[in-house]
Amino acid sequence: MIHDHAKSTSVANHAWIRARKLRKVYRKALRDGVQEIVPLAALDLEIARGDFVSLMGPSGSGKTTLLNLLAGIDAATSGELWIGDHNLVHMRRDALAAWRAKEVGIIFQSYNLVPVLTAFENVELPLLLSPLGRRERTERAMEALTTVGLADRAGHFPSQLSGGQEQRVAIARAIVARPPLLLADEPTGDLDRESAELVLQLLDQLNEREKMTIVMVTHDPRAAARARTRLFLEKGELARREEAVP
Amino acid sequence: MIDLNVLVRSGALALRMLMRSRVRLVLTVLGIATASFLFTAERSVRDGVREATQASAQETRLIVYRANRFCPFTSRVPEAYVDEIARIDGVASVAPMQIAVSNCRASLDVIVFRGVRAIDAERILAKRLRIKEGSLADFLARGDGALVGSALAERRNLRVGDRFNSAGVTVTVAGIADADGPQDRNACYVQLPFLQSALGGIIGGEVTQFEVEVSDPSELQAVAAAIDRRFANDRAPTSTRSERAFAARAAEDIVTISRFAGLLAYGALAAIFALVANAIVLSLEGRAREFAILQSIGFRAPSIAWMILVEAAGLSLCGALIGAGTAQLVLTFGHFGLGAEGVLVEFRPSLAGLTTSMLASLLVGVAAGFVPAILASRRGIAEGTRLA
């Protein structure tokens, strides 16, 4: 059962992620002036810690831009974006990188594994930034690969894996540092139905068992249905919010 | 603050990623190795020229040549001058010497025969040469005996007892000797009367030059001037120079070649710069996503720049190791030398040359990676991951 809060901005009492008048403008130089593209107009948004959120909306509605801002890999033009105690809008690039290493795992639609590294080495990458020793890094990477059911593919290169397996390795890489926030951009977009289901089950598990907050951009209504909160964006603003009633 | 642990790990990661891109690695390293080979070889030519021709304040040896003659075949001075030179103040010893060369012009394989009197062999050669095989006694006992310099023996694969012919002179190797100077290492000493006779001259008649040792290095020029003054109005006026100044004049062509080769060395360094920069820039175009992925994971911009610099250093160092190492081996076992008018310039490998080549390649390689490293570290992450 779904509860509808159109344009609601204060759903959670203890919002962990808070966006206030979040605006992103891209400026494109043209021959006869500058064209402004505004994927996010003045977005207000709150997401509770531990929530599983799907972001939906037509192309150009600002979903991916919002995900980039949440990941700290793009900078807002104005407004505020708080995640916990951090206002990402005012953080410098290096501080964002350090924050990202601890707090965020990102899953891309096109997997984005490093092709010259094995599955194990790809998963181990985020741990290279931690103070963990080699043995602990190996244990954690193998544990993450076991979680996604690919411990036996640790030595395989991405080119030796199927699309579904590559995405599961990408998930293992995203969770290996045990970040509290998992961002997924169309994680099932390039997968067949069976692989997509496996990936969604994994996300369910991570949300329920590991209490990870998940924000997932998707066009797939079946994928969106797995989320507890569904946010619909239109023209850079939050158009509708739906919450599954337990 | 940059974490040292992260620097070490990201450096190791960069090298691992480089090793896995084999085609790029092999092609770039081969190019750098070729350039580094040229650079190292040129260094050895330059070092050889310097060793043979650079003046030193400690020099005590003068070469007395026939004035206005530049080739051993045309320099003829009476052997009888020896006593008059010996009487000049400041002269410690004097040795008449007949020179015969297999090729007067600049050549890579020249044999220089040096005819010395038996008395001078005992007095001078015993000091200058370290006999490794055979003996001075054997040399003196045989009329056609030859004391062969170690570099020449290795180049021609000569052993004691071998007979060989060059420039119409046939000798038997009576000893093989090492020496500090390149001229001695590459000479073939024979007895003066034997060489004079072999060349169709009169024994005790004329010689090519005198080697004069002065007692005080500071008197070198004064003694040279005194010798030339003494014979200025004689039938065979002389021109006296320090041994290295003499070598520099005789090997003028080689010095010119060496200067030109110096330009090639800079060209080799430029090639290394271009190769590394090209390899890095091209690979960055294809690997923008890789670096964006690393940044999305939390790698900071300085770490990305560091990884690219490590990669550039790895490529250039690997190429330099192969190129400079091969050049050292070729020069060590090839025993190359360039002779002109009886003066020999050796191309000798040295640890300093190897180190200079490696350092030059490394510095140039890292410099070539610097701008691409900065550019790559500043690229947008979102566009790199195609997240946008």
Interface residues (C-beta under 8 A of the other chain):
Chain A: T64 T65 L67 N68 A71 I73 D74 R93 D94 A97 A98 R100 A101 K102 I106 F108 S110 N112 L113 V114 P115 V116 L117 E121 L125 P126 L128 L129 P131 R173 D185
Chain B: D3 N5 V6 R9 S10 L13 R16 M17 R20 S21 R289 E290 I293 L294 Q295 S296 I297 G298 F299 R300 A301 P302 G380 I381 A382 T385 R386 L387 A388
